[in-house]
Amino acid sequence: MTTTLEVAEANEPLATYVEQTKLAPLVLTENGQPVAVIVAIHNADMETVSLSQNPEFLAIIERSRQRQKEDGGLSSDEVRRRLGLR
């Protein structure tokens, strides 16, 4: 379950809010409108976090997905076969 917090009411130390994200994402709002979210990240490094917010990288991924949808691609079994893997 996601919880919300009005930014103007956020007067606890940041560590308190980070601790809350272990249970659910924390959406920060201004005048009731979402402006930011604090989420726990698991099994991610800084590169993964950075790329997930990079518009250029996301555009590359989207173009790749669109090309896959339009032109098809190789199944994982076919890739393994071509690489001589099981």
Buried (B, 14 or more C-beta within 10 A) or exposed (E): EEEEBEEEEEEEEEEEBEEBBEEEBBBBBEEEEEEEEBEBEEEEEEEEEEBEEEEEEEEEEEEEEEEEEEEEEEEEEEEEEEEEEE
